[in-house]
């Protein structure tokens, strides 16, 4: 069994947590949104020029959850072309066209940059708080 006993003021911890809530994560997501759309556009198979030109993104926030969604507006017969290219599809004559994983390799570097930017913001805030305590 592990137990903790704390005495004294928690003002500094609470102040740090309040500052942490003020990090503007949506701006980090917006910063990388177009870069992700561009990466997806470049990675989309060439013979699907409309699909490659149809990438966009949306940033949303609700209840403390922040989300970036990359979109593709190229729809054929009610089905998203980008999804058909990624996962494959059946043809009208009973055949099957194998999908190509082009989305994950294209978007992974963007995820890494988003993660690095958010981590940098958090650690920068922590260092500021730490330096304020030592002064």
mmCIF file of the C-alpha atoms, coordinates in Angstrom:
data_MODEL
# 
_entry.id   MODEL 
# 
loop_
_atom_site.group_PDB 
_atom_site.id 
_atom_site.type_symbol 
_atom_site.label_atom_id 
_atom_site.label_alt_id 
_atom_site.label_comp_id 
_atom_site.label_asym_id 
_atom_site.label_entity_id 
_atom_site.label_seq_id 
_atom_site.pdbx_PDB_ins_code 
_atom_site.Cartn_x 
_atom_site.Cartn_y 
_atom_site.Cartn_z 
_atom_site.occupancy 
_atom_site.B_iso_or_equiv 
_atom_site.pdbx_formal_charge 
_atom_site.auth_seq_id 
_atom_site.auth_comp_id 
_atom_site.auth_asym_id 
_atom_site.auth_atom_id 
_atom_site.pdbx_PDB_model_num 
ATOM 1   C CA . UNK A 1 1   ? 0.000   0.000  0.000   1.00 0.00 ? 1   UNK A CA 1 
ATOM 2   C CA . UNK A 1 2   ? 1.232   3.461  -0.905  1.00 0.00 ? 2   UNK A CA 1 
ATOM 3   C CA . UNK A 1 3   ? 0.028   6.571  0.839   1.00 0.00 ? 3   UNK A CA 1 
ATOM 4   C CA . UNK A 1 4   ? 0.924   10.233 0.606   1.00 0.00 ? 4   UNK A CA 1 
ATOM 5   C CA . UNK A 1 5   ? 0.568   12.956 3.169   1.00 0.00 ? 5   UNK A CA 1 
ATOM 6   C CA . UNK A 1 6   ? 0.812   16.546 2.068   1.00 0.00 ? 6   UNK A CA 1 
ATOM 7   C CA . UNK A 1 7   ? 0.990   19.622 4.208   1.00 0.00 ? 7   UNK A CA 1 
ATOM 8   C CA . UNK A 1 8   ? 1.132   23.254 3.394   1.00 0.00 ? 8   UNK A CA 1 
ATOM 9   C CA . UNK A 1 9   ? -0.038  25.240 0.436   1.00 0.00 ? 9   UNK A CA 1 
ATOM 10  C CA . UNK A 1 10  ? -0.757  23.833 -2.993  1.00 0.00 ? 10  UNK A CA 1 
ATOM 11  C CA . UNK A 1 11  ? -0.923  27.319 -4.541  1.00 0.00 ? 11  UNK A CA 1 
ATOM 12  C CA . UNK A 1 12  ? 2.019   26.807 -6.865  1.00 0.00 ? 12  UNK A CA 1 
ATOM 13  C CA . UNK A 1 13  ? 0.738   23.477 -8.184  1.00 0.00 ? 13  UNK A CA 1 
ATOM 14  C CA . UNK A 1 14  ? -2.716  24.895 -8.696  1.00 0.00 ? 14  UNK A CA 1 
ATOM 15  C CA . UNK A 1 15  ? -1.301  27.960 -10.453 1.00 0.00 ? 15  UNK A CA 1 
ATOM 16  C CA . UNK A 1 16  ? 0.709   25.730 -12.805 1.00 0.00 ? 16  UNK A CA 1 
ATOM 17  C CA . UNK A 1 17  ? -2.359  23.634 -13.616 1.00 0.00 ? 17  UNK A CA 1 
ATOM 18  C CA . UNK A 1 18  ? -4.398  26.787 -14.344 1.00 0.00 ? 18  UNK A CA 1 
ATOM 19  C CA . UNK A 1 19  ? -1.665  27.988 -16.719 1.00 0.00 ? 19  UNK A CA 1 
ATOM 20  C CA . UNK A 1 20  ? -1.582  24.575 -18.345 1.00 0.00 ? 20  UNK A CA 1 
ATOM 21  C CA . UNK A 1 21  ? -5.275  24.904 -19.193 1.00 0.00 ? 21  UNK A CA 1 
ATOM 22  C CA . UNK A 1 22  ? -4.510  28.119 -21.097 1.00 0.00 ? 22  UNK A CA 1 
ATOM 23  C CA . UNK A 1 23  ? -2.199  26.491 -23.653 1.00 0.00 ? 23  UNK A CA 1 
ATOM 24  C CA . UNK A 1 24  ? -3.779  27.197 -27.033 1.00 0.00 ? 24  UNK A CA 1 
ATOM 25  C CA . UNK A 1 25  ? -3.818  23.686 -28.498 1.00 0.00 ? 25  UNK A CA 1 
ATOM 26  C CA . UNK A 1 26  ? -6.283  24.631 -31.281 1.00 0.00 ? 26  UNK A CA 1 
ATOM 27  C CA . UNK A 1 27  ? -3.721  27.105 -32.647 1.00 0.00 ? 27  UNK A CA 1 
ATOM 28  C CA . UNK A 1 28  ? -1.123  24.308 -32.760 1.00 0.00 ? 28  UNK A CA 1 
ATOM 29  C CA . UNK A 1 29  ? -3.607  22.141 -34.654 1.00 0.00 ? 29  UNK A CA 1 
ATOM 30  C CA . UNK A 1 30  ? -4.462  24.956 -37.087 1.00 0.00 ? 30  UNK A CA 1 
ATOM 31  C CA . UNK A 1 31  ? -0.744  25.568 -37.644 1.00 0.00 ? 31  UNK A CA 1 
ATOM 32  C CA . UNK A 1 32  ? -0.315  21.995 -38.883 1.00 0.00 ? 32  UNK A CA 1 
ATOM 33  C CA . UNK A 1 33  ? -3.698  21.497 -40.544 1.00 0.00 ? 33  UNK A CA 1 
ATOM 34  C CA . UNK A 1 34  ? -2.750  22.793 -43.966 1.00 0.00 ? 34  UNK A CA 1 
ATOM 35  C CA . UNK A 1 35  ? 0.608   21.007 -43.846 1.00 0.00 ? 35  UNK A CA 1 
ATOM 36  C CA . UNK A 1 36  ? -1.284  17.755 -43.287 1.00 0.00 ? 36  UNK A CA 1 
ATOM 37  C CA . UNK A 1 37  ? -3.684  18.481 -46.149 1.00 0.00 ? 37  UNK A CA 1 
ATOM 38  C CA . UNK A 1 38  ? -0.697  19.247 -48.403 1.00 0.00 ? 38  UNK A CA 1 
ATOM 39  C CA . UNK A 1 39  ? 1.097   16.033 -47.379 1.00 0.00 ? 39  UNK A CA 1 
ATOM 40  C CA . UNK A 1 40  ? -2.033  13.987 -48.067 1.00 0.00 ? 40  UNK A CA 1 
ATOM 41  C CA . UNK A 1 41  ? -2.495  15.706 -51.418 1.00 0.00 ? 41  UNK A CA 1 
ATOM 42  C CA . UNK A 1 42  ? 1.073   14.878 -52.463 1.00 0.00 ? 42  UNK A CA 1 
ATOM 43  C CA . UNK A 1 43  ? 0.722   11.260 -51.312 1.00 0.00 ? 43  UNK A CA 1 
ATOM 44  C CA . UNK A 1 44  ? -2.616  10.587 -53.032 1.00 0.00 ? 44  UNK A CA 1 
ATOM 45  C CA . UNK A 1 45  ? -2.101  8.412  -56.127 1.00 0.00 ? 45  UNK A CA 1 
ATOM 46  C CA . UNK A 1 46  ? -1.614  10.582 -59.234 1.00 0.00 ? 46  UNK A CA 1 
ATOM 47  C CA . UNK A 1 47  ? -4.362  8.972  -61.311 1.00 0.00 ? 47  UNK A CA 1 
ATOM 48  C CA . UNK A 1 48  ? -6.817  10.379 -58.769 1.00 0.00 ? 48  UNK A CA 1 
ATOM 49  C CA . UNK A 1 49  ? -6.117  14.070 -59.315 1.00 0.00 ? 49  UNK A CA 1 
ATOM 50  C CA . UNK A 1 50  ? -9.536  15.173 -58.069 1.00 0.00 ? 50  UNK A CA 1 
ATOM 51  C CA . UNK A 1 51  ? -9.018  13.225 -54.828 1.00 0.00 ? 51  UNK A CA 1 
ATOM 52  C CA . UNK A 1 52  ? -5.553  14.693 -54.374 1.00 0.00 ? 52  UNK A CA 1 
ATOM 53  C CA . UNK A 1 53  ? -6.910  18.218 -54.847 1.00 0.00 ? 53  UNK A CA 1 
ATOM 54  C CA . UNK A 1 54  ? -9.832  17.675 -52.455 1.00 0.00 ? 54  UNK A CA 1 
ATOM 55  C CA . UNK A 1 55  ? -8.018  17.516 -49.103 1.00 0.00 ? 55  UNK A CA 1 
ATOM 56  C CA . UNK A 1 56  ? -8.886  19.972 -46.344 1.00 0.00 ? 56  UNK A CA 1 
ATOM 57  C CA . UNK A 1 57  ? -8.987  20.063 -42.561 1.00 0.00 ? 57  UNK A CA 1 
ATOM 58  C CA . UNK A 1 58  ? -11.169 21.161 -39.659 1.00 0.00 ? 58  UNK A CA 1 
ATOM 59  C CA . UNK A 1 59  ? -10.178 21.991 -36.082 1.00 0.00 ? 59  UNK A CA 1 
ATOM 60  C CA . UNK A 1 60  ? -12.780 21.673 -33.339 1.00 0.00 ? 60  UNK A CA 1 
ATOM 61  C CA . UNK A 1 61  ? -12.873 21.888 -29.551 1.00 0.00 ? 61  UNK A CA 1 
ATOM 62  C CA . UNK A 1 62  ? -15.507 20.706 -27.138 1.00 0.00 ? 62  UNK A CA 1 
ATOM 63  C CA . UNK A 1 63  ? -15.371 20.026 -23.414 1.00 0.00 ? 63  UNK A CA 1 
ATOM 64  C CA . UNK A 1 64  ? -11.594 20.348 -23.237 1.00 0.00 ? 64  UNK A CA 1 
ATOM 65  C CA . UNK A 1 65  ? -11.063 17.915 -26.120 1.00 0.00 ? 65  UNK A CA 1 
ATOM 66  C CA . UNK A 1 66  ? -9.352  19.332 -29.193 1.00 0.00 ? 66  UNK A CA 1 
ATOM 67  C CA . UNK A 1 67  ? -9.553  17.583 -32.542 1.00 0.00 ? 67  UNK A CA 1 
ATOM 68  C CA . UNK A 1 68  ? -8.128  17.954 -36.018 1.00 0.00 ? 68  UNK A CA 1 
ATOM 69  C CA . UNK A 1 69  ? -9.899  16.160 -38.835 1.00 0.00 ? 69  UNK A CA 1 
ATOM 70  C CA . UNK A 1 70  ? -8.543  15.905 -42.344 1.00 0.00 ? 70  UNK A CA 1 
ATOM 71  C CA . UNK A 1 71  ? -11.280 15.770 -44.938 1.00 0.00 ? 71  UNK A CA 1 
ATOM 72  C CA . UNK A 1 72  ? -11.538 14.812 -48.583 1.00 0.00 ? 72  UNK A CA 1 
ATOM 73  C CA . UNK A 1 73  ? -14.539 15.976 -50.574 1.00 0.00 ? 73  UNK A CA 1 
ATOM 74  C CA . UNK A 1 74  ? -14.080 13.716 -53.622 1.00 0.00 ? 74  UNK A CA 1 
ATOM 75  C CA . UNK A 1 75  ? -17.091 11.374 -53.537 1.00 0.00 ? 75  UNK A CA 1 
ATOM 76  C CA . UNK A 1 76  ? -17.987 8.910  -56.312 1.00 0.00 ? 76  UNK A CA 1 
ATOM 77  C CA . UNK A 1 77  ? -21.303 7.064  -56.278 1.00 0.00 ? 77  UNK A CA 1 
ATOM 78  C CA . UNK A 1 78  ? -21.743 8.010  -52.637 1.00 0.00 ? 78  UNK A CA 1 
ATOM 79  C CA . UNK A 1 79  ? -18.361 6.680  -51.504 1.00 0.00 ? 79  UNK A CA 1 
ATOM 80  C CA . UNK A 1 80  ? -15.230 8.700  -50.559 1.00 0.00 ? 80  UNK A CA 1 
ATOM 81  C CA . UNK A 1 81  ? -12.515 8.143  -53.163 1.00 0.00 ? 81  UNK A CA 1 
ATOM 82  C CA . UNK A 1 82  ? -9.735  8.638  -50.583 1.00 0.00 ? 82  UNK A CA 1 
ATOM 83  C CA . UNK A 1 83  ? -11.131 5.709  -48.558 1.00 0.00 ? 83  UNK A CA 1 
ATOM 84  C CA . UNK A 1 84  ? -11.408 3.536  -51.693 1.00 0.00 ? 84  UNK A CA 1 
ATOM 85  C CA . UNK A 1 85  ? -7.774  4.249  -52.535 1.00 0.00 ? 85  UNK A CA 1 
ATOM 86  C CA . UNK A 1 86  ? -6.635  3.530  -48.969 1.00 0.00 ? 86  UNK A CA 1 
ATOM 87  C CA . UNK A 1 87  ? -8.593  0.327  -48.315 1.00 0.00 ? 87  UNK A CA 1 
ATOM 88  C CA . UNK A 1 88  ? -9.491  -0.955 -51.770 1.00 0.00 ? 88  UNK A CA 1 
ATOM 89  C CA . UNK A 1 89  ? -12.876 -1.543 -53.341 1.00 0.00 ? 89  UNK A CA 1 
ATOM 90  C CA . UNK A 1 90  ? -14.936 -4.011 -55.282 1.00 0.00 ? 90  UNK A CA 1 
ATOM 91  C CA . UNK A 1 91  ? -15.583 -3.328 -58.953 1.00 0.00 ? 91  UNK A CA 1 
ATOM 92  C CA . UNK A 1 92  ? -18.970 -3.509 -60.627 1.00 0.00 ? 92  UNK A CA 1 
ATOM 93  C CA . UNK A 1 93  ? -17.899 -6.670 -62.461 1.00 0.00 ? 93  UNK A CA 1 
ATOM 94  C CA . UNK A 1 94  ? -17.016 -8.661 -59.336 1.00 0.00 ? 94  UNK A CA 1 
ATOM 95  C CA . UNK A 1 95  ? -13.327 -7.834 -59.201 1.00 0.00 ? 95  UNK A CA 1 
ATOM 96  C CA . UNK A 1 96  ? -11.389 -6.164 -56.419 1.00 0.00 ? 96  UNK A CA 1 
ATOM 97  C CA . UNK A 1 97  ? -8.872  -3.309 -56.520 1.00 0.00 ? 97  UNK A CA 1 
ATOM 98  C CA . UNK A 1 98  ? -6.312  -3.571 -53.704 1.00 0.00 ? 98  UNK A CA 1 
ATOM 99  C CA . UNK A 1 99  ? -5.911  -0.468 -51.532 1.00 0.00 ? 99  UNK A CA 1 
ATOM 100 C CA . UNK A 1 100 ? -2.627  1.334  -50.933 1.00 0.00 ? 100 UNK A CA 1 
ATOM 101 C CA . UNK A 1 101 ? -1.702  2.684  -47.500 1.00 0.00 ? 101 UNK A CA 1 
ATOM 102 C CA . UNK A 1 102 ? -0.807  6.222  -48.516 1.00 0.00 ? 102 UNK A CA 1 
ATOM 103 C CA . UNK A 1 103 ? -2.558  8.137  -45.716 1.00 0.00 ? 103 UNK A CA 1 
ATOM 104 C CA . UNK A 1 104 ? -0.675  6.834  -42.669 1.00 0.00 ? 104 UNK A CA 1 
ATOM 105 C CA . UNK A 1 105 ? 2.867   7.393  -44.005 1.00 0.00 ? 105 UNK A CA 1 
ATOM 106 C CA . UNK A 1 106 ? 1.920   10.866 -45.249 1.00 0.00 ? 106 UNK A CA 1 
ATOM 107 C CA . UNK A 1 107 ? 0.299   12.048 -42.030 1.00 0.00 ? 107 UNK A CA 1 
ATOM 108 C CA . UNK A 1 108 ? 2.677   10.457 -39.468 1.00 0.00 ? 108 UNK A CA 1 
ATOM 109 C CA . UNK A 1 109 ? 5.278   13.296 -39.692 1.00 0.00 ? 109 UNK A CA 1 
ATOM 110 C CA . UNK A 1 110 ? 2.487   15.825 -39.125 1.00 0.00 ? 110 UNK A CA 1 
ATOM 111 C CA . UNK A 1 111 ? 1.330   13.951 -35.995 1.00 0.00 ? 111 UNK A CA 1 
ATOM 112 C CA . UNK A 1 112 ? 4.925   13.952 -34.769 1.00 0.00 ? 112 UNK A CA 1 
ATOM 113 C CA . UNK A 1 113 ? 5.199   17.732 -35.283 1.00 0.00 ? 113 UNK A CA 1 
ATOM 114 C CA . UNK A 1 114 ? 1.908   18.374 -33.481 1.00 0.00 ? 114 UNK A CA 1 
ATOM 115 C CA . UNK A 1 115 ? 3.034   16.204 -30.577 1.00 0.00 ? 115 UNK A CA 1 
ATOM 116 C CA . UNK A 1 116 ? 6.414   17.963 -30.422 1.00 0.00 ? 116 UNK A CA 1 
ATOM 117 C CA . UNK A 1 117 ? 4.810   21.432 -30.462 1.00 0.00 ? 117 UNK A CA 1 
ATOM 118 C CA . UNK A 1 118 ? 2.326   20.595 -27.691 1.00 0.00 ? 118 UNK A CA 1 
ATOM 119 C CA . UNK A 1 119 ? 5.091   18.993 -25.611 1.00 0.00 ? 119 UNK A CA 1 
ATOM 120 C CA . UNK A 1 120 ? 7.288   22.056 -26.156 1.00 0.00 ? 120 UNK A CA 1 
ATOM 121 C CA . UNK A 1 121 ? 4.476   24.322 -24.927 1.00 0.00 ? 121 UNK A CA 1 
ATOM 122 C CA . UNK A 1 122 ? 3.945   22.204 -21.798 1.00 0.00 ? 122 UNK A CA 1 
ATOM 123 C CA . UNK A 1 123 ? 7.640   21.918 -20.934 1.00 0.00 ? 123 UNK A CA 1 
ATOM 124 C CA . UNK A 1 124 ? 8.185   25.615 -21.600 1.00 0.00 ? 124 UNK A CA 1 
ATOM 125 C CA . UNK A 1 125 ? 5.392   26.430 -19.171 1.00 0.00 ? 125 UNK A CA 1 
ATOM 126 C CA . UNK A 1 126 ? 6.885   24.035 -16.627 1.00 0.00 ? 126 UNK A CA 1 
ATOM 127 C CA . UNK A 1 127 ? 10.320  25.660 -16.945 1.00 0.00 ? 127 UNK A CA 1 
ATOM 128 C CA . UNK A 1 128 ? 8.776   29.102 -16.516 1.00 0.00 ? 128 UNK A CA 1 
ATOM 129 C CA . UNK A 1 129 ? 6.993   27.928 -13.374 1.00 0.00 ? 129 UNK A CA 1 
ATOM 130 C CA . UNK A 1 130 ? 10.154  26.255 -12.064 1.00 0.00 ? 130 UNK A CA 1 
ATOM 131 C CA . UNK A 1 131 ? 12.226  29.400 -12.663 1.00 0.00 ? 131 UNK A CA 1 
ATOM 132 C CA . UNK A 1 132 ? 9.576   31.552 -10.966 1.00 0.00 ? 132 UNK A CA 1 
ATOM 133 C CA . UNK A 1 133 ? 9.808   29.311 -7.889  1.00 0.00 ? 133 UNK A CA 1 
ATOM 134 C CA . UNK A 1 134 ? 13.594  29.614 -7.669  1.00 0.00 ? 134 UNK A CA 1 
ATOM 135 C CA . UNK A 1 135 ? 13.591  33.411 -7.834  1.00 0.00 ? 135 UNK A CA 1 
# 
